[in-house]
């Protein structure tokens, strides 16, 4: 299936330059039975896209029309049959050769159509039916492509029609110089373009595929990602401004997006929707073109959010292990020094010495800090230190050596020195509590245990998951070169984070 669609797209792309995504998305919309709007200036091959998509279907009929404010329903849906009106008093249109008989429809300057045309289009696009006199006709319509060089004017009742176009694509002129030269020198005409007879999609295949698409399943992790996107688009950055938009997407539109995802999975030969199918759906979400890039970034970031969550969990565990390991080392060092020098001092909570007669009598200093303080001498102001309320017990005061890093709330800066039995705070002496006669010392213990996780193995597994996810997204035939570039940049940022993590793992092992 995927190979056939890729071949078909290659053939319909002949003689058109830099319109690969527009054609691919139009074909996706056609197979899904949805609609697409192309926004861009005149002369960028919008109508040619419609003609080429028509060629992708065997014996397909097409209808094209350039709208104006003078366009009438007769010109789009067919003239009223005078004979039936005279003979049977029935108001019925002759639809052959007009929109109701077409498989692929292209309507240019869509917003210039009058209300009568627009209201009829709403039903035609959504329900694929057309009311013709007393009859309701089931339309053969596979794809309606609309085009315009502007957005619908607000306040003119065009919101419902705008919402019917599931995919919205901005069309530009040719950007790459070599493609521009090729276009100028290409003498191939539309009549010269031929498509291999075994590639176009027959009506029987189309109907069969439509039923098969309905059976494609949506796994729970994909549903969760869709909901993540739904929540994230409530605050979308607008290009070149500090403005943020709450992008509205109707429930009907989400339902149609799921149909598009199922179609993408089917075309790629899968029985269930994959995360990679979500990559182009930012084109179904934006209401204004300035939201498009930010929405694409949101979608791509969410495609890797499960991997980033695993990496974040690993980083948290690693940081805890580094901190715990350092605490173990500090405790072991303090224990050794205590046994040599301070064996008679009483230890509280494994880490602290207690100062007698300071403040409320509830003041403690870290053992390791005390042991590293300079000995009191004349003219020695001492090492910088801080006093602050214990965050876990505000009635308790903690004294620490100060290295210029964090400053807890309520901190007072002091200078500290020590003797064998005392701590000097700004030159004022306070004795350290010692063990009473017959009292047994509670040995300093390590706080917390190392996780003993195999970080290298976990990082290797993450790298494999990233490569597989990136490859799967890169193989999505409905993504543009720019989309794939954004994916690669996102992946590179994850690899950078992994590189920092590897460095910290090595640092832990070296210690």
N, C-alpha and C positions, 0 to 999 in steps of 0.2 A: 504493500500500500504506500509506504513512505517513499520508496524508490520510484514508484509510478508517478506520484504527485510531484516529486522533485523533477523528474524528466518532463512532465507536462508543463511545469513552471519554466523550465529552461527553454522549451519551445515557444511558449507564448511571450517570453521575454525577448525574443529575437528582434533586433532593430529598435528596442527601447532601452534607454540608458538611465541607470540609477532609479529605477522604479520597481526593483525586485520585491521590496517589502509591500508596497502598495498592491502589486499583483497577487502576492502570496496571501495577504490579509483579505483581499477581495474574494479569492477562491475559497479561503477558510469560511468567510461569511456566507458564501453561496452554498457550500456543502452543509453548513449549519442552518441554512434557511433564514439568515439574518440580513441586515442592511449595513451600509457603510457610507460615510460622507467624506469627501476629499476637499480640503480647504487649501486654496492657493490661487495665485494669479493666473490669468489666461495664458495658454500656450505652454503648459507643463505636462501635456499628455494625459490629462484626466479622462477625456472621452476615449482615447486610445486604450486605456486600461479596461474600460467597459467592453470594448470590441474584442479585446484579447480574452477576457474572461468568458465571453459568449463562445469563443472558439474552443474553450476547454470542455464544452458540453456538446454531445453529438446531436445534430439536427436541432439545435437550440434556436429560438427566435428572439430577436431583440427589438427594443424600442428606444429611440433617443429623442430628446426634445430640449430646446433652449427656451427656458421660461422668460416671460416678461410680465409686466403688470397688466398687459392686455390679453394674456393667454386665457383661453376659455376651457371648460371641461370637455367640450367637443374635441378639442385638439389633442387632449391627453387620453381620454377614455373612449373616444369614438363619437361620431355624429348620431343624432337621433334618427331612427328609421322612419322616414316619412310614410312609407307604405303601411307599416304596422300601426302607425298613428292614425292613418286614414281608414284602413280596413278593419282594425280590431280595437281602435281607441286605446292602444297600449303605448306607453312612453318607454321605448326600449332603444338602446344604442347598438349600432353596428360596431362591434369591438374588434373584429379581425383587422390585424395590422396596427393595433393600438396597444396601450399598456396592458389591458386585461388579457391579451393573448400572448404576451411576451414572457420568456424565461428570464431574460436579463434586461433590466431597464436602466437607462442613464438619463437623469434629469439635471440639466445644468442650470445654474442660477436659481436654485430651489426656493430661496426666500422671496423671490419676486412673484411667485404664484399667488393667486388670490385665495380667499378663505374657502370657496367652494371646492377648489382642487385640493387644498391642504387637508380639509376635513375628510375627503374621500381617501386620500393617501394614508391617513391614520389607520383606517380599517384594512386597507390593502396591504400595508407593511406588517401590521401586527397579526391579523387573523387570516391573511391571504384569501380574502373573499371580496367580491364586488357585487353590490346591489344593482342589478340591471332590470329596471322596470319592476315586475312582480317576482323576478327570479333572483336568487342569490348564487352567484357563480363562484366556484372554487378556482382560484387563480393558479396557473402553472408557475407563478413567479418564484424563482430561486434566489434572485439577488436584485436589490434596488441600490444603485450607486447614485448618490446625489453629489453635486459639486457646487461650490460657491467660493468667492474670494473674500467673503466676510462672514462674521457670526450673525445669528439671527438677532434682530433688533429687539431689545427688551421692551415689554409692555405692549406688544402687538399680538399676543396670543400664540406665539410660535414655539413655546416651551414644550408642548406635547409632541409636536413633530420632531423637534430637536432631540428629544429623549428617545424617539424611535430608532435613531441611527446608532446602532450599538458600537460600531468602531468609528473613531474619528481620527483622521490622519492629515497632517499638514504636508502639502506637496510643494517642493521647491524645484527650481530649475537645476540643471546639471552643475555640479560643484567641481568635480575632478577634471583637470585640464585634458587628460588623455581621452576621457569619455566625451568631452566637448568636441575635441578634434574628430573623434570617431563619428559622432552624430553629424557633424558638418560634411564629412566625406562619404557617409553612408548613402548609397543611391537605391537601397532596397525599398520597394513600395509595399503597401499592405497586401497587394495581390500576390506578391512574391513569397509571402510568409505561408508556409505549409506546416501542418502538424501531423505527425505519424498517426495513421488511422487507428492504431490500437490504443492510443492514449486518451482521447476524449471520453468523457463520462456519459454513459447511456442513461436514459430515463429509468430503465429497470434497475441499473446499478444505484442510481441516486436514491430511489425508493428503498432499496435493500439497505443501503448505507444508513439512511435516516433511521430505520428501525434498529440497526446495530448500535448506532450512537446512543440511543435511549438506554441501552443495556450497560453502557460504560459506568463503572462505579466510582464513587468519590470517597476515598479513604479518609479516616478521621483526621490525620495530620494535615491533609490538604484543606479540609473544612476549617480547621483551626487557623491555618495560614490565611485563608480568605477572611476570617473574622478579624485577624490581626490587621490586615489591610483595611478592613472596614472601620476599625477603631482609629488607625493611624491617619486616615484621610480627614479626620476632623480638624487637623491643624497642618495645613500644607503651605510651605513657603512659596511665595510668588516671585518669579524671576525678576532680578534687578530692583528689588524693593524690600522693605522690612515688613511688608504686609503678610499676613497668614490667612488662608481661607479654610472654612469648614466646607469641604466639597460634598455636595449632596448627590447621592446615588440612590435611585428609587428601588424598592423591593423587586418590581418587575424587571428592572435592569440587571440586578444581581442574578435573578433567575435566568435571564438570557445569557449572562456571562458564563454561568455554569454550563449551559448548552454549548457555548463556544469552547469551553475547556474540554468537555467530553468529545467534541469534534476534533480538537487538536490531538487528544490522546488516541482517538481512533485512527487518524491519519498517520500518526507516528507508530501505529501497530501495537498499541497497548490495550489491555482490558480494563485499566483503571487510570484515572487522572493522576499525573505526577506533578511534583512541585514545578518542574521546568515548564509545564503548560501555562503556569501563571505569569511567566515572564512578560508577555506582551499585553497583559490586560490593563496596564496603565492607559492604553489608548481607548479603553472603554470607560474610563473614570473621569477624565478632565472635562471641565465645563468651559474653561478658558485656556488658550494655548500656553499662557505663562505658567500654568500649573503643571504642564506635561513633564518637564525634567524632574521636578521634585517628586512627582508621583512615581516616575520610573525608579528613582533612587529608593523610595519607600518600598516598592515591590521587590526590587533586587535585594535590599537589605533583609527583608522578611524571608526571602528564599534561602538565606543562609542563617536565619535566626536560631534554628535548632543547634547548628554547629557552634555558633557564637555562644549559646547558652552553656553548652558542654565545656567550651574553652573558658568561659567565665567561672564556672564551677571548679574547673581544674586550677585556675589562677588563685581563687580564694583558698582552696586547700593548700596550694603551694606556699602562698604567703603565710598561712597559719603554721605550716611546717617550718618555714624559715624562722618565724618569730619564736615558735616553741623550741626549736633547736638552739637558738641563741639564749633563750631563757635557761635551757638545760645547762649550757656551757657556763652561763653566769652563775647559776646556782652551784654547780660543781666547783667553780673557781672560788666562790664565796665560802663554800663548805671547807675547802682546803685551807684557805686563809684563816677561817674561824678556828679550825682545829689547831693551827699553829699559834695564832696570836690572840684570838678572842673567844677561847673556849668557855669562858665564864659568863659571857653575855647571853641573855635570854632572847630567843628568837620567837617572833610572832608571825603567824600566817606564812611561815616558810621563808619569808624574804626580808622581814623588817626587824630593826632594833627599836626599843621603846625609850623615849627621853623622859626622865623624871623631872617633875616640876616645871614643865614648859606649857604655857597657856592653860588649857583645862586639864592638863595631864594626859591628854589623848593624842600625843604627837609621836610620829614614827618616821624613821629614816631607812631607806633601802640599805641592806647590808653591804652590797657591792659598792654603792656610792660612798658609804662611810669608810670602807677599807681603802678606797682610792683617793681619799682627801689628803691634802698636804698636812703635815704635822705642824701644830701651832708653834710659831717662833715670833720673836719680837720683830715688828715691822712687816710681817707677812699678813696682808689683808685677807688671804685665803682664796679659795676657788668660788666662782659664781654658783649660786644655788637658788632654788625657789621653794616657797611654802605655798600650799594650796589645799583647799578642802577635798577630801577623798570623794570622787564622784559617786561611789557606791555607799558611802557613809559620811554625809556632810559634817557630822559632829567630830570627825576624825581629821587630823591635819597630817599631810604627807610632806616630807622634806626630800628633795632630790638635788643632785648635781645638775646644773643647767648647761646644756650644750648648744643653746640657741635655736633649738628646733621648736617643738610644740609648746605652747604656753596655755595651761589649763585655765578655766575661768576662775577668778578670784585669786590669782597668783600674786605673791609678794616676793620681790627679788631680794636676796641676801648674799652674804659672803660666808663661806664655811671653812673651818679648819677642825682638826681633831687632835686628841691625845690618846693614850692607851685606854682610858676609861671614860672620856668625855667628848662631847661635840660642842664646838664654839660657833654660835650664830652671831655674826657681826661683833665678834669679840666677847660675847657673853657665854659663860660656861654652863653646860647642862650635862649632867651625868647620865650614862647609859645604864638601864636596869640590868642587874646581874642575877644569876641563879642563886636562890636561897640554899642554905645548907641542906644537903640531902635531896635537893630537887634535881630531877633528871632532864637533860636537854632533849627537846624534840628536834631531831635532825632535819635540816633543810631538805625539802623534797622537790622533785621536778614537777612543774605544773603543766598538765596536758601531755598527751602522747602524740608521737609522730604518726601520720596516717599510713606510712609504709606503702603508698601507692607507687606503681611502676609508671612514673610520669613519661619516660621515654616511649614506652609501649603505647600509652594513651595519646601522646602527641603524634606518633606514627599513624595510629588509627584515624585521628582527626585529619591528618594530611591526605590519607586515602579517601576519606569521605568528601573532603573539599574538591579533590581532583575529579572524583566521580560526579559530584554535583555540577561542577563547572562544565565538564564534558557533556553532560546531559543537557544543560541549558544551551551550550554552544551548538548542539545538534538540532535545536528547535528551528525549523525551517521558516518560521514566521517572524524571526527577529532580524533587525537591521544591523549593519556593521557598527553603528553607534551604540545600539543596545548591547552588543557583545563586548564592545570596548568598555562600557560601564560595568559589565559583569567582571571583566578581567581586573579592572581597577579595584572593585570591591574585594575580590579574591586576594589581590596583592596586599591590601590593607590587613586582611586576616593573617596572611603569611608573615607580615611584619610583626603583628602581635605575637604570633607563635615563635618568631625568632627571639623576641625579648623574653618570652617564657622559657625557651631553651637555655638562654643565658642564665636565668635565675635558677633553673634546675641544676645547671653545672655549678653555680655558685654554692648551692646547698650541698652538693656532693663534695665539692672542694673543702667546705668547712667541716 
